[in-house]
Structure formats: structure tokens, C-alpha cells
Amino acid sequence: MPLGLRRPRYLVPMIVACALFMENMDATVIATALPTIARGFGESPLKLNLAITCYLLSLGIFLPLSGWLADRFGARTVFSSAIVVFTFGSIACSSVESLPQMVLARILQGMGGAMMVPVGRLVVLRTIPKSELVSAMAYLTVPALMGPVIGPPLGGFIVTYFSWRWIFLINIPIGVLGLLLSLRFVPNVREPREEPLDGLGFAISSIGLAGTMFGFENVGRGILSNEAVTGLIAAGIVFLGLYAWHSQRTAAPILDVALLGIRTFRASVLGGFVFRIGIGALPFLTPLMLQLGFGLSPFASGMITFAGAAGAMTMKLTAAPILRALGFRTVLLLNTVVCAVSISGYGFFRPSTPHALIIGILLVGGFFRSLQFTSLNTLAYADIAAGLMSRATTLSSVGQQLSLSFGVGLGALLLHLTLAIRGREELGASDFSPAYFAIAGISLLSLFFFARLPRDAGAEISGRREAAPAEAMAREPAAPHPAE
């Protein structure tokens, strides 16, 4: 164990990381168990896919509330409550006997998950000094990368050797431990926020986010008609545009898009959005390629893709020294290219490719993707004033969740286009190559946002050099709304 982990200030990031791991793993572990659960309910697996999509709908609806609730009631109060809600949702999922009951239980889980991610990150931002933020954020990045990788093989193992209900019951001890530790060690940090809830903005943004996320998640899945999917996405985009108009005319909007005027935050959120679209397709494409294209079992596929999580874990020890030596701008520019090259490398995999080579490429790719996410998640808050942290974490979390949904939809769409162009109905190993090349190219587009960063961006956080007080004040954003 590194010496840094014994220091008390790292306890809070580790507590938050465990909660985020539980949420990220649960979001994917159910996918492998859907056919088994469907048989138990006497439903088709396609109908049971509602258990996944309604969870995303719940996330989209309740994510915008997280920052306002944390400021009003305290971050520990909201974070601990989110763990309780998520755990009770897990208990409910384990005891359901029908599809409608499962949908309601997953919505309850989504409510808890919507609060855990942004509020957990807010707790870390308000309890860790900026000079220690890179190392702290590394602990929050790993769960996000490990969850989608560990979830499918774990789900396959549980439903093969135990009851499917255990995929939800395993959350109970994690949730109880997380609740006890958060009540004991997480400070109830908060910022004065007396303005009333932006109810209209909450309604508009929730409809926009839910419609857009639900629409992109159903692209190419055959559950909804093409017209319904197109309508959902179009309606979601319209409502998000309406919210952007509303936020400019409201003193205290629930999603403060004015924060995008801060250069480092804009590069992290918008550049990260584009980069994550490509990355978001990987957990969808890679298991399909290994199972449908290469004929591997779900468990064998999961054991191979676990290499990406192993690579992500090694990044924890190296992110801080790399950023200190090179700075955020250089790391983001170089690392974007490395990540895109590694993704495009997946397109050359074939059934005859040695598994050792595949594992090696996934291992390296996992390391550099984790470094990229740590850099993005840390740089976002380099120039955010303390009073605006909750608004920044909420907006950043919304952007991340949207981009990952876009990535899944894009991956499905690319596969369908490949089949249509080639005049085939069944996926083969080579049909995945165009999708990998395309998402690698999309990830490269994020360079446009990173290239516009100043060379000293985030210097105070990276430790590359001490930011001069006058320079730091020049970058400190003024409150973007007169009422504040």
C-alpha cells in the first residue's frame, strides 16, 4: 500500500470511490443477467431492457438536483442519503416478482445514483487541498473504468452459479459500510445557497436529459421504432436548447451553463464530452466483438476485458508525477492521440489474434484512458471558485453521463450501418473494425478544445510550478449571475 493511503486526507476519496464503484458496477452487471431474469418473469429480454433504460431515465431526471441539494442540506447528508436510497433500491430489485416492480425498483436506484456521483466528487473537492487533487481524483476515476469492465463477467458468474437476485444483494454490505464510513468520516461541507430551487429549469433540463439519454441508449437496439428513437432524441435536444435559453434569463439556474465561460472548465467539459463519446462506446462494442465475433463465452470475454481495469488501477500511482512533469495541456494533447491509436488498434483484432496481445493492448489502453479521465476531472475545477463548486460538479456530471449515452448509441448505430452497407444480418469479426476506427477519429476531435488551453493551465493543481497570486486571481471567475 502506498504511503499516501495511510494519510487521513485520503480516507474520504476512498470512501467516495467505493460508493462510485458500487454504482458504476451495478449499472452494467445487470446487462449480463437480463436473459435469466426475463425467463424468471416470463418476459422477453427486450422488454426487460426497460430495467436498464428506466435507470438512465432516473439519472437524467435527478442529476440536475444534486448540487442544489448538497448546498442546501450539506454534502454528507445528501451523499449518505443517496447511499441509503441506492441500497434500498438494490434490496427492492432483489425481491421483485414482475417487470413493473423491477422498473420501479430501478428508478429508485437511479435516484440514489444521480446523487452519489456529483455529490461524492463535491465532497472530495471541498476536503482535499488543490495540491493533492490529482491523486485524490485518480481514486474516483478508477471505479468509473472498472465498473463497466467487472460488471459483465461478475453478472455472468453470479447468474451461472447462484441466483440472479445476488447481483443486487451484493450491494447491501457495500452500501452499509459506505453509509457508516461516510457518517463517521465525511464532513458535512456546504456553501450558503439561499435562492429557491429553479423549478422550471429543473423540469426543462430533466425532460431534455431524460429524452436525449433514453433515445441514444435505444439506438439500434430494436426495442423502439426508429421514429420513436428519433423523436426522443429530437425532443431531448429541443428541451436542452430551451434550457440554455432559460438559464440565460434566470438569476440562479439549476444547471449553471455560464460556468463554461471559464477556459479550463470549458475544455474539460466540452473536450471531455467529445472524448468520452468514443470511450463510451468501448464497453458496448468490445464484449460484443469478443462474444459474437470471436465466439468467446461471456466469462472468457470478461476476463480479457478486465485487462483494461487492471491498466486503470496502475494509473493511480503515476498520474500526479506525469502531470507535474508535463502539465495538463501537454498530457491532454499527447494522451488523446495515444488513446485514439489504442482504440483504433482494436479494429485490427481478429479471432486468430493471440489473447496475450489483446490483453496487452487493453492493459495499455486502460492506463492511458484512466490518465485522461483523471486529467479532465481534475482540470475542470482548477479555476472554479469555492462557492461555485457544487454547480460545477453538477454540470460536469451531466455532461459525462450524456456523452457516455451518446457513445453507446453511436456504437450501435455504427454496427448497423456496417451491416447495412455490407448487406449482412449477422455480425462477424471484421464488422467491428469500422466502428473502432470511427470512434477513434471522434475522440481525436477533442484536440481542438485542449489545444486552446494555455501552457500553464491548472499549474496550481498539477504542481508544475507555483501559480503567481496575481495570475491566479485573474483566472478566478466572478459570480456569473447578479443575484449571487
Disulfide bonds with the S-S distance in Angstrom:
none
